[in-house]
Amino acid sequence: MARLAVFHPTIMLDGGGEGVCTQALEALSSNHDITLFTTDEVDIEALNKFHGTSLNQSEINIKNPLPRLEPTIDRVSNIVGKIVPNTELGLLKHSLAQRHLDSISKDFDLLFSTWNEIFHPDRTLQYIHFPGYHPKVYRKFDPRSADWKYRSYHDLCRRIIGSSEQFGPNTHTITNSQWTADLVSEHYNTDVSVVYPPIDVSAFEPLVWDEKESGFVSIGRVHPLKRQLFMIHVFDRLIELGHDIHLHIIGGISDKEYGEKVMSAAHSREYISVEGRLPRNKLVKLVEEHRYGLHAKKFEHFGMAVAELVAGGAVPFVHNSGGQTEIVGEDPRLVYDDLDSAVQTIDNTLNNVDTYTIQSELSSKSEKFSKARFQQEIQTAVSNTLR
């Protein structure tokens, strides 16, 4: 039984990264002595309910690496957010917490970061969702990098953790998609393995194709990066072409101003429904009942929402970028580049293609995103790193 320090600064968020951490904890807790380092106040019951796990509080030690600094960071965050929009100091909190690990790493056999890069000389395993610390990568893909104030903030965080363009000699790296792996390999000059994030494939029992509604489902927080207004414009054009379809937008509003615009646009269109943040069982049911999905985020690192659409028997259309194209097998019938391309692709596929055949092909590959497969591969990665 090895002593593992698992690092995930904000485990109580409801994102895919938190799902990776929670599922990894479940996979490892019965065979290793685990300490979770996080700045959140952890609710094990809530984690189990949201992520479908069976974590036992008695099997996991929980420590806050920033017990004194965190309240100050949170207060300053509210001020900074008004000066530099969309800056909540999460990266600063992550950087300071990571720096703290230098003082405790000797107490553990392995440091396992389930949230992106970690720069450490000792034996380390890192699961990278997106290599956001690398300056060339974030300046290319993060729109906030256009603001000099955010660039200064980002540079400060990199200095805090001692970021470099090379990982420690004892660091093993896994990523959430081949797209992310290629970025990490190119910019950090290191070997990378891909372990797809876990999807609860067994939770979905999709209706047979003929019983499904000829409508679309979109999953994701309502935010400019998720581009729900773009989806609505796509539907305006498809309706004009005569398609009898509708769209359910599922997800909580994380940008108030943008959320109001989406709500206003949906209010005047009977074919658009904004569902908000739904309980898990209702989200699953909507996916199971509909034939199609739409995902509009550019450069999605993996796209757990897209994988869930596939698991629920829906055929998703995605932007032709990032790791999400891997989920649909880079099928040209399912990817688009811009508004005109999205309308043309969806119109052509709905009119001229046997979408049931596509759905069958996608569903047959969904097991590679399963929880069981993920947990087994994480156990193997940990064992290999400990050798």
N, C-alpha and C positions, 0 to 999 in steps of 0.2 A: 504493500500500500504506500503510494507516494504522497508527498505533501504538495498540494497544488494551490497556487494563488491565482484565482480567476479575477480578471480585471474588466469591469464594465461600469463606467461612471454613472450612467443613468438607466438602471435596469427597469424602472417602473414606467418608462414610456411604452406606448403600445405599438412600437415599430417592428420591422422585420429583424433588425439587429438585436432587439431584446428577445425575440423569439429564438434566435440563434444561441444566445447566452443561456436562456432558460432550458432549452432542450439539451445543450451541452452539459449543464449542471445535472440534469436528470441522468444523462448517459454515464457520467463519471462519479457521481456521489456514492454509489454503492461499493466502489472498488478503490476509492482514494479519499484521503483526508483533505477536504476542500475548505478554503477560506475565500469568500467573495468580497472583493474590495469595490465598493460603490458609494457614491455620495447620496444616494436616495435612501429614504426610510422604507425598508423592504417589507412588503406584505406578501408572504408566501402563498396565502390562500388566493389572493387576487391574481398572482402570477399563474398559479395552477389553473384557475378558472379561465383566464384569457388565452393561455397558450396550450391548454389541454395536457398539462403535465401532472406529475404526482410527486412533487418535491416534498421532502420531509425536513422540517425546520431543524430537527435534532442532528441531521447529517451535514449541515452546512453552517460554518462559522461566518458571521457577517461583520465587516469592519468598514468604517468610514475613514478614508485616507485624509480627509480634510475636515475634521470635526470642529475646528476653530475658525478656519478661513471661510467655510461655505456660506454662513449667514451674511458675511461681509460681501462676498462675491455676488450673492443674490440681490442684495440691496444696490450694489453698484451697477448690476446688470440692467435694472430698470432705468437708471440714468443714462447709461451708454446707449441703450436701445433707442433713445430719443435722438441721439446725436448721429449714430450709425445704424440706419434701419436694418432690421432682420439680424441684428447681432445680440444674441442673448447670453453671451459669455460662456456658452457650453464648451467651446474649444479651450478657453482659458482654464475652466474647471478641470477639463480632461488633462490638460498639460500639467497643471499643478499636482493633480492626483497621481499622474504617471511619475512625476519627479519624486514623489514621496516613496514610490516603490523601491527606489535605490537603497533606502535605509532598511528595508525588511526582506529583500530578496534572498539573503543568505539563510533565512529561516525556512526556505521552501526548496523543493527539488525541481520545480518547474513553475515559471510564470506564464500564464495563458491569458492573452488579451483577446477578448471577443469583440473588441471595438477598435479596428484599424491599427495603424502602425504603432509599434512600441520600440524604442531605441534603448537597448539594454545589453550589457556584455555577457550576462549569465544565460543559462539555458532557458530559451523562450520559444513559445509557440504563439503565433499571431494569426487571427482571422481578420482579413482586410475586406471590408465592404466597398471602400473607395479610398485610394491613397491621397487623402486630402491634405496631408502635411507637406507633400512635395510641392514646391513653389510653381514649377512648370505645369503640373497637373491641375492644381486648383485655379490657376490663372486662366487656363484654357476652358475649364468646365463650370466654374462657379461664377455666376454673373455678378456677385458682390465684389469680385476682384477689380471691377472697373472703378470702384470708389477707393481713393488713396487712403482714406481713414481705415477702411477694412483691411487693406493690404498691410498697413502699419500694425494693426491688431494681430493679423495672422503671423507676421514676422516676429512679433513679440512672443507669441505662443511657441513658435519654432525654436526660439532661443532658450526658452524656459526648459524645454525637454532635451535640448542638445541635439535637435534634429540634424541629420546629415543625409547624404545621398547614398548611404550604404548602411545596412543593418549589421548588428553584432555577429560575430563568427559562429555563435551558438544559437542563432535564430532560425526557426523553421517557419515557412509562410504558406498559408492556405487562403483562398479567396472564394467569393460567392459566385463567380462566373468566369468564363474564359476571357471575356472582354476586360474585366478587372485584372485578371491574371496577366494579360498582355501589357496593360499599363504598368503594373508593378514590376514585371520582368524588365520592361524597357527602361524605366526610370531609376530603378534601384539595382539593376544588374544582378538579379538573384533568381534562383529556381523557385517555382511556385506550383502548388497543386490546387485543383479546384474541388471544393466540396459544396454542392448546391445547398442553399438554406432549406430548412424542413417545412413541408406543407402537410397538414393533417388530411392526407388523401382519403383516408377511411371515413372522414366525417361527411363526405359528399356521396349522395345517392341520387344522381341526376335522373330526371324523367326520361323516358324514351323520346327520341328526337321528334316524332310526330305530335307528342303531347306538350312539347315546350312552346312557349310564346315566341313569336317572331319579333323579339325585342332585344335590347342591349342592356348590359349592366356595366357600370364603371365603379371601381373600388379605389379609394384614395382620399386623403384629407383634401379639403377644398382650399387650394392655394395656387398662386400664379404659376408655380413650377409644375403643377399637375395639369394645368391648362383646361379646366372645365369649360371656360368660355369658348375655347377652340372647338371642343366637342359639340357644343350647342350650335356653332356656326356650321359644322359638318352636317349636323342633323337638319338644319334649315335647308341646306342644299339637297339632301337626300329626300326630304319630304317634297320639295319642289319637283323632283324627278319622279314622284309618284309612289315611293315606297311607303307601305303601311307598317311603320315601325315606331318604337318609342325607346326612351333612355331613362334608366334609373341611376342617379348619381348617389353613391353611398360613401359617406365619410364625414367626419366632423370638420367644422370650419376652423382653420388655424390661421387665417388672415381675414380679419373682420371686414375690411374695406372690399377685398376681392369677393368674400362670401356674400356681401350685400349685392354686388353686381350679378353674381351667379343666381341668387335667389330672385332678383328682379327679372332677369332674362327668362328664368324658368316659369315665373308666374304668368307670363303672357304667352306661353307655349304649352298646349295641352299634352304634347308628346314628350315633355321633359318633366321628370319628378326628382326633386332633391330630397333624399331620404334621411340625410343626417347620419350620425353615428349610430348604427344599429347593433342590437345584441347579436352575438355570434350566430345563434340559431336562425335568426331572421335573415341575416346576410347570406348564410348557406342556402336557405330556402329560395331566395331570389335568384341566386346563381343557378341553382338546380332547375329552376323553372324557365330559364331563358336560353335562347340559342346562341346569342352572340355577346361579345364583350368589346369594350373600346378603352384603350389606354393611350394617353397623349403625352406623357412626360418624355422629354428628350434625355438621352444618355442615362437611362435608368441603369443602376449598377447591376441589378439582377431583375427584380420585378416580381415580388412574391404575390402581388395582386393578380398578375397575369397567370402565374402558375396555379393560383386558386381557381381562376376562371376555367382553365383547362381541366383541373380536377373535378370541377362541377359540371363538366360536359358542355361548356360553352366554347365557341370559336372566337378567339380574341384577335382584334386588329390593333397593331402596335406601331409606334414610330420606329423608323428604320435606323436605330442607333442603340448603343449600349448592350447590356446583357439580355434584355427582354427578347431580342430577336432569336436567341438560342432556344428559348422556350417554345417558340412556334416553328422551330426548325429552319429559320431564315426563309420561310416560304414566301415567294413574291406575291402570292395571292392575299397575304395577310399583313404586309408591311407597307408603309407610306412615308413620304418625305415632307409634304406640306399640305395645305388645305385642299388644293386642287387634286393632288395625288391621293389624299385620303378619300375624297368623294368618289373619284374615279375607281379606286381599288375596291372600296366597299360596294359601290354600284355594280361593278363588273362581277364580283364574286357572288353577290346575292342573286344576280340575274342569270349568270352563265355557268356556275360551278355547283357541283354536288357537295354542298357544305357538310352534309352528313358524313361523307367519306373523309373529309378533312378532320371532322370531329373525332371520328374513329381512330384515325392515324395519330392525332395528338393524345387522345386518352390512353392509347396503348403504351405511350412513353412516360406517363405521369408518375410511375413508380420511382423514377430516378429522383423525384423531388420529395419522396416520402420521409416521414419522421424516422422510421426504422433504419432506412438507408443512411440518413444523416448521422444518427447516433452511432451506428457501427463505424462509419468513417472517421468520426471524431475520436472514438476510442482507439482506433488504429493510429491516427495521427499523434495522439498523446503517447501511446506506447512506443512508437518509432522515435519520437523526440527524446524520450527518457533513456533510450539505449546509449 
